[in-house]
Amino acid sequence: MTLDKWQLIFSNRILTRLKELNMTQAKLAELTGVHVASISNYVCGKRIPKADVLINLAKALRCSVSDLIEVGEMIDLEGEK
């Protein structure tokens, strides 16, 4: 799996949880202590969070880290072959 595809899947999972909880990106930023611009980058699939932020996102979204990412997925940084 490429990094771009992984980011897209991750962003879709965040969006799904936000919708399920009727939560805004601003509220998620407030709950996690992460700047709203960073949340927007995660939601848009432009960036991925560090592990500590990922844990805080999962807590705020009331889910497990594995609900947001597939822990066993390998990211191919050179592109899919």
N, C-alpha and C positions, 0 to 999 in steps of 0.2 A: 504494500500500500504506500502510495506517495504521501509526502507531508501535506500537500495541498488537499488530497482526498481526506486525510485524517482530520485536518482543520475544518473541512466542510461538514463532516460527520459530527465533530465536536460542537460546532456552532449550531447545527440543527438540534442537537440534544439540549443545549442550553435554551434555545428558543422554545422548544417543546415544554420544558419545565417552567419557563417564565409564563407561558400561556396557561398551563395547567394550574399554576398558583395565582394567576391574574396579577403578576408582579411586573413592575417596570424595571428597566435597566438601571434607572436612578436608585430605586429601592435596593436592588441587588448590590449596587456599588456601596450604598450606605451600610448594608448588612455585612459586607465583606471588608470594608475599609479600603477598597480598590477604587481608583479614580474612574469616573463614569466613562471617560475616553477609552480606558483599557477594557472595560466591559463591552463597549461598542466594538472594539477591535476583535474581541473573542466571538461576539455574536455575528460579526461580518466575516469571520473566518480569516482575518488578517494576521492574527497572532494566537499563540497558545500560552497558557499560563504556566508559571513555575509550579512545582509540586505543592508548596505551602498555600499558594493562591487557589490551586485546584481543590484542595481539601476544604478551604473556606467557602468556595463556590458550592461544593456539594452540600455542606452544612446549611448554607443559606437557602439552597434550592430543595432542602429536605430530601436528599437522595444520597446514594453512595457514589464514590468516585467512579466505580465500575459502571454506574448508570450513565455517566458522562463520557467515559472513554472505555474502549475495549482494552483491558490491561494486557492481554496476550497478543495484541496486534503488533506486528513489526512495521516500522516506518522505514521505507526505502528512500534514503536521502538522495540517491542518485537517479531516481525515477524507476518506474516499473519496467520490468524486462519482459 
